[in-house]
Amino acid sequence: MHTPLHTSPIAIIGMAARFPKAGDVEQYWTNLVDGVDAISRIDGDDADATHADAYVPAIGKLDGTELFDADFFRVTPAEAVTLDPQHRVLLEVAAEALEDAGYAGRREAVVGVFVGCGENHYWRDFVAPTEVGPGREPSTRAVLGNEKDFLAARLAFKLGCTGPAITVQTGCATSLSAVALACAALAAGDCDIALAGGVSLTMPDVDGYLCQEGGVLSADGRCRAFDAGANGTVPGSGAGIVVLRRDADAAAHRDRRRAVIRGWAVNNDGGSRAGFTVPNIAGQEAVIRTALARAGMKPESVGYVETHGTGTAIGDPVEFEALRRVFATAGRPAGSLVLGAVKPSIGHTDAAAGIAGLIKATLVVERGTVPGTLHFTEPNPAFELAGTPFTVTAAGQPWSGDGPRVAGVSSFGLGGSNAHVVLESVPPAPSAEPARQRQIIALSARTDDELERAMERLAVRLERETEPDAAGLADIAYTLAVGRGVFAKRWAAVVSSHADAAAQLRGPAAAGRATTRWSLAVHGTPQEMASMGERLVAGEPMALRELRELADRTDLDGLPVSHAAGLTLAVVARTLRRIGVAYARLDAPAWARPVVQWLNGPGDAASLPAALDACGVDGDAGAAREGAGVVSIGPSFDLAQAIATAWQAGLAVNWAAYYADEARGRVPLPTYPFSRRRFWLERPQAAPSSPQAAARTDHTSSRDISRIVEAVWREVLGVDSVAPDAHFVDELGGDSMYAVEIGARLNDEFGLSLPLDLPFIAPTVAATEKFVEQALATEANK
């Protein structure tokens, strides 16, 4: 065994998943703790293993695989319906994982993607029969949407990830191998954050499987890992992603460190085994020892192992022996190492099996509870469990022992690929005390309905908080501000507590009026402005920072009223500018105009005292102004409320500047409420002939041209209708592949040699019609 380089640990800062009967990580964990059997069975009874056709009506199904929020990911209907559902599901799960980590919004970090998927049954059963035929190659669009090679690249493209994007394929070890590669890339500095995981889906209309004697599938539809009655595994569907970061960086940025990966390893059994699909004890032992060595840990420190645990006649004994060789050290007490397996609960999720185990183990070390292994009654007699430190139980139990909780996770693939990861618990970091008494809760979505659902989800989350405190509320506000995407429909409120926030979220949502031009309107006497300044500087870190930069002081005490009032105006105007309010006009009463002139000029600290000296002591208070795009600065000025109002009106608030003086952390919050629609081909039938092909004669009239052009655009883009002035890229989501297909179809319809990138030259149906008319006229005059 080679000696691996010891590297710094990698933190798990976010997770998202979908598994049978679990649409998210929390439901997945609840099911595991409650001992829920998530395998779907047609009749709910034991499968009849003596059935004549050996069909077992049991499978781990994933609900909603035919649904997808294509609009959210800027995917056209035509692309969505032929896109591998594995790509679609993993796109949504990856987006949720980034939100869970608090890095879904604008970020400077370089994000890598390491993912893999299972067999593409959708291509085989639904797409290929209509896309591919004798002497006919599939379209480029179909290939890009269904080849495994493009899975990681698609996630990187749609989620804006600029680091390495690598599709990993090692059979059943795929997703855990992806995690190991992501850890290595982070340790090497190839990226700052990494998405890692995998997906595998069976088709929605598949209710079971054929069981072959001597095969790996269970004859009775139940997986009994390490049990005396084990006779195989059960197929399952699932998807999972973890978000990883170097632990030192995660701690420095106050990320939610759910667990830390201390060591990882991948290897292959090589050729010293009976067959290509036969597992090897030595290879599995070596990968575990290598991961422990990289972690700098001894076997005795591990208290739980999430095993591969397939419940097969060959797999379980080989895995148990490898574990025994590593962990059954001299003097280790019986029962000190718990073995667990998730496959009895959800089925064997193939390429997603490793990530299913990793997410479970992460929650085990994070929460200190070990779920039981479903269907376990008595140990396989071939294991000789007595005299070893191992215990397997169907009942859940609290983690025993003191000190950090350490767990191992194994995943082994057909073909000899092995992966192992070593996890350690992390003490929860206390939230820093907030610098403000009230917080801005800001939400955005693409539609009014999605915004309302996002508000409802957040309200429920706030109401369920067991120990609400000001620091926690500040972290929630911070996460929403810096860790989420920004959309057109917006809502914001200034709140003082969890209860206040929940109440406002459940209140009527006042629509913000979109504004692009801003102006400031100052009103109030010098004394009123000075009093407002004292209040603002005392409670707003941004104002205090501006005061320090402008006057090298931390309060307004002792200043003449005119100076304090003028300085307050300068502080507020510069604070608003730093936040993002690029105002084109500043109206103020006569006493404040010297500062207005200073703000409109160089605005440097050296020339400010002269402007303050010129401010009047008395004067007209000015009139308060209201309206879209007006920030009113007066005695009752509230910076937080001004920001909330500006956010609702469409301002790109510089949240990083707003929170620059606070040590805030990101926390898990409800993820985006996708609006999914059904994108699914019907079972293959004879391909219908093209409606244009049947009507292809001399269609050169304006009406025929309009009808044909619109039909081609509609069919290629997969939409029901296309407005004449709808833009090919901006509104319809077209790209070069669609452009080429549209150009080729129109050339075939009209017998022309139109540019293949015609939709980029004439980017609307109306413009294309005109282009075709001109081309036909030119051709007729030759």
N, C-alpha and C positions, 0 to 999 in steps of 0.2 A: 504494500500500500504506500502510495506517495504521501508526502507530508504537505498538506495544503497551507497556503499562506493565511495567517490569521488576519482578519480584517475587522474594521469597526462594524458594529451591529446596524441592522436596517429596521426602521420602525414601520409598523403597519398603521397608517393614519386614516384609512378609509376603507369601507367594504360595501359591496352591494351584491345581491344574489337573487336568483329565482330557482326554486326547486319544487318538486311535487308537493302540492297543497301548501305552498309557501311563496307568496309574492315578494317577500323581502327578507332581510336578515333576521329581523326580530321575530317574525312568524316562524321562520326556520328554526330558530333557537327554542321558541316556545314549544314547537312540535317535538323537538328532540328531548327536552326536559320532561314533557308530559307523556312521552312514549307513544306518540302518534304513529301509526302505520300509514305512510303516505302512498302506498302502492294501491293503484286502482284495480278493482276486480269486478268483473261483469255482474256476478251474482252475489258477491260478498261472502261466499262460502269458500272452503278449500277447493283449490283446483283439482280436477280429476286427472291424475297422472296416467290412468289406464285408458283415457280417451283414444279412440281408434286412430285419429290423426295426430296424436301427441301434441295437440294445441293446448297451451296453458293460458287462460284468459286473465293475465296479470301483467301490469306494467306500471312504471313510475312516470305518470304523465305530467307535463307542464301545461298549465292552462294558458290560453290566449296566444299560442304560437302563430296563429294566423293574423293577429292584430299587430299594427305598427303605427307609430306617429311619424308618418313620412314627412309631413310639413315641418316638424321640429328640426329634422335633420336635412332639410332642403333636398329631399328625394322625390322625383316625379312619380306619379302613379304607375307609369309604364315600367320604370326601373324597379319600383317597390314590389310589383306583383311577380317579377322574375328573380328578385334578389333572394339568395339563400336565407331562409328564416333564422339560421344560426347567426348570420351577420346582423340581421335586424335586431334580434333579442340582445346580442352582446353589445350593440351600439347603445341601446337604452340602458343596459346594466352598467356599462362603462360611464355613461353620463351621470347616472345615479351615484356611482362610486366617487366620482370627482366632486359631486355635490356633498356627499357624506364627509369627504375629507376637507371641504371648504375651499376647493381650488377649481371650481367650475367657471368662475368669472375671469376677468382679465388677469393675466399672470405673467411674470417675467421668467419664471422657472422653465427650464427645458424638460419636457415630459416625454418619456419613452413609452413604447407599447410592446408588450410581449404576451401574445395570446395564441391560442390554437382552438381547433374545432373538431367535431367528429365527422362521420360519414354524411355526405350531403344527400339524404333521402329525397328531398324535395326536387333536386335536379334529376335524379334517377327516375322518380315516379311521376312527376308532374311537368317539368320543364323540357327535359330532353326529348320525350316522345313527340313534342310539337316543334321544338327548335332544331332537332337533328334528324336527318334522314339519309338514305343512300345517296352518296355523292354531294351531300350538303353539310357545310360546316356551320356551327352555331355562330350567332352574331357576336361581335366584340363586346357588346353590352351584356349579353348572357354569360360570356366567359368571365368578364370582370366581376360580375355579381355572384358567381358560383364557385370559382376556383378558391381553394384554401389560401393560395399564395397572397391574395389581396385582402385577407381579413384584417391584419394589423394595419396595413396601409389605409384601408377604409376608415378604421377608427381614428387613425392619426389625422386624416384629412377632415373628417367631420367634426372632430373635437379639438382641432388646432394644436396637435402635439408635434413638436419639432425635433424630438430626440429620435433614437433608433426605433424603427417600427418593424418588428421581426415576428413572423408567423412561425410558431413552434409546433412540431408534430412528432410526438413520441408515443403514439397509441394511448393507452390508459394513463400513462404518466405525463401526458401533455401539459396540463395546467400547472402541476407542481414543478415540472421542468421549466416552464415559463417563469415561474416565480424565482427559481434558482438563477436563471439567466438574467432576470431583472435585478436581482441582488448583486450579481457580479458586475453588471453594467453600472449600477449606482456606486459600487465600491471603486470601480475604475474611473469614475468621473465622467462617464459618457452621457449622463443625464442627471437632473436634480431630483426629479420625481418619476416614478414608473407605475404604469398600469400593468397588472399581470393577472392572468387567469385563463378561462376557457369556457366552451359551450359545447353541448351535444344534445340533439333533439331527435326524438322519434316523431312520427307524423300523428296528427290529432285523431285520425280515423283508425289507428292501429291500437288494438285492445289487448294484444298478447303476443305470444311467440311459439314457435315450434321447438319442442324439447327433443334433443337427440341423446340417446343413451351414451354415457361416457363423455358428454359435452360439458360445457361450463355453466349452462343454464339450469335453473332449479326445476325439478319435476313437479313440485307442488306450488310454485309461485311464491315461495318465501326463501329469503336468504338468511341462513343461520351461521353467521361467522363464528368460527372456533367452537361450534357446538357439535355434540355427538351426532345429531341428526342432520348435519349440513349435507346438502346434495347439489349445491350450485348457487348461482347468483340470479338476479332478476334485472332486466334492462330498465334503465331510467333516463329521464331527461333532466337537464339542469344547466345553469349558467352562473358564473361567479367571477368577480373581479376584486382584487385588493389594490389599494394605492400605497405605494412604498416610498420611503424617503430615508436618506442617511440619518441615523438616530440623533447625531449631534445637531444636524440642521433642524430636525423636527422639534427637538427640545428648545433650541434657540428661538424658533418661530412660534413656540407655544402651540404646536399642533396637538391634536388628540392622539396620543400614542396608545393604541389599544393593546399592543404587544410588540415585542422586539424580536426579530429574527437574528439569533446569535450565530447560527451556522447553517450551511446548505451544501449540498453535493448532488451531482448527477454522475452516473456511470452506465456501463453496459456489461451484461454477463459474458459477452464474448462467445467463443466457440466451444467452451468446455462444458457442454450440456447435451442432453439426449436429443433435443430437437429445438427448432427455431422458437416455438411457443412455450417451451418448458422453462419454468423459473429456476434460478440457481441460488443456492444458499450462500455461496461465497460472494457473489456479486451484491446481494442484498446486505450481507454483513459489512462488506467494504464501504458501501455508500453511507450506511449509518455511522460507522466509525469515522469516516472522512468528515461528515457534517459535525460530529462531536469535536473532532480535532480542530476544525476551523472555528468552532465556537469557544474553544479553550475550556471545554467542560468534560467532566468525568461521567461515565454512565450512571453512577449512583445519584447524580443530581437530578435525573429525569424521573418525574413522578407519574407521567401519563404518556401513552403513545397512541395516537390515532393511526390505526393500522390500515393497510390496503384492504384486508378482511373481506375477500370475495365469497367465502363459504364454499370453496371448491375442494375436491378431494386431493388435489395436488398443491394448489396455491396456499391453503392455510397451513399445512404441515411445514412447507418450505419456509414460509414467513416466520412461523413460530420458532423454528430452529435457528434462523438467523438472529431473531430477537434474543433467544436464549444465550447464544454465543456472546452477544454484546453486553447484555444487561444482567445476566445471572452471575454477578460477581460474588466472590467469597464473602460470606458474612452478611450479605444483604437480607433483611428480614422478609418473610413471606407476606404477600399482600401489599408491598410497598410500591408496586408499579402497576397501575391500572391499564389494561388494554381495552380500547374502544373501537367501534367500527360503525360508520354511518350508512353503509350500503343496505343493511337490513331495514332501515327506515325509509330510504328514498330510492333504492335500486342502484345499480351500477351505472353511473352517469358518464362512463367512457372518458372522453377528453376532459370533462369537467369533474372527474372523480377526485383528483388531487386538491382542487380548490375547494370542493365541498368539505373535505377533511381539514384543510387548513383553516377555513372560516370557523368550523366547529371548534378546532383546537384553540384558535385565538380567543373565542368566547369562553372556553373552559379556563384558560389561564387568566383572562381578564376578570371573570366573575366568580371564580373559585368553586364552580359546580361541575361535576362530571356526570353527564347523562348516561343512563344505562344503555346496553346494547340489546336492541330489540330481538325477540325470538330466541334468546339464549336461556337454556335450561340446565344443561350439564356439559362440562368440557369434553372435547374430543379426546377419547382415551389414548390416541396416538401421541398426545402432547406431553404426557407425564407432567402435568401441571404441579403436582405435589413436589415440594423441594425447590421450587423456583420462586422468584419474587413477584410473579405475575398473578393478577386476579382479573377475572372477567365476570361481569354481573349484569343482569337485566334491570336492576334497580339503580336509579341515580343516587349520587352521594356527594356530600361536600368534599372539597379537596382536603386531604389530611396532610399534616406537617406544617412546619413554620418556614419562613424564608421565602424567597422568590419562587414562584410556580414555574416549572420548566416542563415542556412537553415536546415530543417528537412527532413528526407527521411523515408517513411513508406513502409512496405511490409507485406502483410497478406496472410496466406496460408489456404487452405481448411483443416479443422480439428482443426482450432482455434489457429494456431501458428502465433504470431505477432512479428514483429521486427521493431525497430525505431532507427535511428542514427541522431545525431546532429552535423552539420558541421560548421566550421568557416573559413573565409578567412585568409590568411597569407600575410603580406606585403612582397613583393619580396626582397630577400637579394641581395645586390649588389655584383658583382663578385670582388674578390680581384685582385689587379693589378698584372700582371705577373712578375716573376723574370727573365724571359728570353725574348729577343727581337724576337726570332724565335721559332716556335713550331714544334714538330714531329707529323705528322699525320700518324698513323699506322693502317692498316686494314689487316684482314686475312679472308679466306674463305676455304671451302672444295674443290672447283673446280675453274678453271680459269673463267668459265662463271659466277659463283656466285660472284667471286671477282670483275669482271667487273661491274656487276649489283650493288654491294655494293658501288663501286666507283662512279657510276652514281647517285645513290640515295644521297650520301653525297654531291656531287657537286651541285645538285639541292637544297639541304638544305642550303648550304653555299650561293648560289646565291640569295636565297629568304630572307636572313637575312635582316631585315629592318634597324637595327642600328648596323652594324658590328663594333666591337671594339677589341682591343688586349686582354682584359680580357676574353671576350666571346670566342675568338679563343683558348685561353689557356685552358678554361674549356672543350671545345670540344675535344682538344687533350688529355686532362687528362681522360675524360670519355672513349674515344676509347682505351686508354692504360690500364686502370685498371678495366673497367666495361664491357668488352666484352670477349667472348670465344676466344681461340687461336687455329688456324687451320694451315694446311700445306701450303696453297697458301697465299703468303703475298705481301704486297705493303707498301711502306713508303716513305715519302717526308718531307723535312725540309722547312717550309713555313713562310712567314712574314705577311700575311694578308689573309682575307677571299677570296679575288679575286685570290691571288697567289695560295692558296690551291685548289680552284675550277679549275683553269687553269691546274695545275699539275694533278689533278684527271682526267681531260678530255684528258690528253696527253697519249702517248703510254706507256703501262705498261711494264716496263723492268722486266723480271722474275729474281728473286734472285736465286743465286746458293746455294743450301743447303750445309751447312758447319757444321761440328761437332768439328773440331780441329782448335784452334786459336793460332796465334803467333803475337808478337808485333815487329815492325821494326822501330828503332829510326834513324833519320837522321837530320842533321843540326848542325851548329856550336853552341858553348855555348851561344854566343850572340843571335843567332836566337832563340834558345830554351828559353832563358830568356825572350825575347820579346813576344814569344808566350804565355809563362806563365802569363805575366802581363795581356794580353788580355783575357786569359781563366779565370783567377781568378776574373777579373772585371765583367764578364758576365755570369758565370756559378756557380750556388749555390753549386753544388756538389763539384766542385774544391775548392771553398772557404772553405767548411766544412773540406775537407781533409787537406788543408793548416793549418787550425786552430788546427786540431788534431795532425799534425806532428810537427809544428813549433810554435804554439800558436801565430799566427800573421794573419793579414787579407790582406796583400799585400807583394810584393817582393821588395819594394823600399828600397834602402840603402844596399842591399845585394851585395857581390861580384858576378861578372857575373857567375863564376863557381858554386857558391852556389845556385844562382837563377836558373841556368839551371838544376843542379842536383835535386833541390827541385821540379822543374816543372815536370821532368821525374817521380819522386816518386809520385807526386800528380796524374798525368795522369794514371799511372799504377794501383794505388790503386783505383782510380775512376772507371776505366774499370772493375776491379775485383769486385767492389761493385755492378756494374750494372749487372754483370753476365758473363763477358768475362773471362773464366778460361783458360788463355793462358798457353801453354806448353813450349813456347820458347820466349826469348826476346833478339833480336839482337840490338847492339848499337855500335857506334864508340868508340874508345879507351878512349876519355875524360869522357864518361858516365859510364864506366864499374864498377867503385866503387859502384855506385847506383844500377846497375844491380845485383851485388853480394849481396848488402844489401836487395834488393827485393827478391832474391832467398833464403836468409837466414831468420832469425827471423822477420826482417822487423819492429822492434820496434822503437819508437820515440827516445829512449835514445841513440841508437847507430847510428842514422842518421847523427848527426854532423860530426862524424869521416869520414863517407862515402862522405859527401859533401866536407870536407877538402881535400880529395884525388882526387876529380874531377879536370881535367885539365882546364886551362883557354883558351888555344888554342887547336886546333886539327882538325883532318879530320872530315868533315861533314857527312861522310857516304853516302851510296847510297840509294835512295828511292826504296822501294820494293812494288810491287803490286801483287795481286793474291787472290784467294779464301782463306778466313780464315786469311788474313794478315791485321792487323790494323797498318797503317802507321802513325807514330808520328813524325811530322816535323814542319817546320815554319808555314805551312798553316793548321795545325791540327784543325779539327772541331769536337768537341765532339758530337754535335747533329747529324751531318752527319754520323759519325762513328756508332752511335747507330742505325740510320735508316738503314744503310747498313747491320749491324749485324742482325737486326730484319728480314730484307728480306731474309737473309741467314739462318734463322731458330733459332737464338739465343733466349733463354728464358730470355728476358730482365726483370730485376728487376725494374719494373716501380714504385713500392712503394718507393724504394730508390731514384729513379730519382726525384720524386716529394716530397720527405720528407721535403724539406725546403720551400714548397709553400702551401698556404691555398687555394687549388683548390676545385671546386665543380663539382658535376655530373649534366649533362644537358640532356634533351631528344634529341635523335638523331634517324635517320632512322634505323629500325630494320633489322634483317638478311633477305636476299632475298632467302627464301625457294625455293627449286626445287621440286614442288609437282607432284606426279603421281597419276593416278586413281587406287584406291583400292576399288573395289565394286563388290559384288556378283551379279550375274544375278538373276532374279526372279526364285524361286525354280522350279526344274524339277525333273524327276525321277533320282535318284542317279545312275551314271554309275558304272558298275562293275570295280573292280581293274584290270588294265592291267596285273598285275602279276598273279592275281587269275586265269585268263583264261589260262595262259601259264604255270601253275605250274605243272611241271612234274619233271623229274630227271635232273634239270639244274645244273650240277656240273662241266661243262667245264669252263675254264678261261673266255671265251667270255661271256657265260651266267651269270657267277658270276659278271663280270664287268658291264654288262648291268643292272642287277637287282639292284646291290648296288647303282649304279649311279642314277637309276630311283627312288629308295626309298629316297635317300638323296634329290633329286630334288623335289619330290612331297611333302615331309614333310616340307622342307624349303620354298616351294612355289616359286622356281626360275626356269628359263628356262633351265639353264645348270649349271654344277658344274665342275670346273677344277679339274683334278685328285689330284693336290697338294694344293688345296685351304684349308686353315685351318678352322676347324669347328667353333671355337670361334673367332679367330682374324680377319678372313676375311669374314666369313659367318654369324656371329652374333648368332651362336647357343648357347643354354643354356640347362639346365637339362631336361626341358620338351621335347624339340626336341630330345635330346639324348635318352630319354626313348622311345619315339615314334619310332625312327629309329631302336633301338635295338629290340623292340617288333615286328616291321614289318619284319625285317630280320630273326628273329627266326621263324616267321610264314611262310616266304617264303622258308626257307631251312630246317625247321624241326629241328633246333638246339636249344641249351640253351646258347646263347651268352650273355655276360654281358649286362645288360640294359643300362649301361653307356658307351657302346662301343665307341661312337664318342669321348669320352674323352681319352680312351685308345689308339684308332687308329684314330687320329683327321683329317685324310684326306680320300677321297674316295679310293685312292690307298692303303693306309694303312689298311682300312677296308676290301678291297678286299683280301689282303694278309691274314688278320686275319681269314676271312671266309674260304678261301682255306685251311688254316691249320686246322681249326676246322672240316671241311668236311673230310679232310684226316684222322684226328684222329678218327672221328666217323666211317669211312669206315674200319679202322684197328681193331676195337673192335671185 
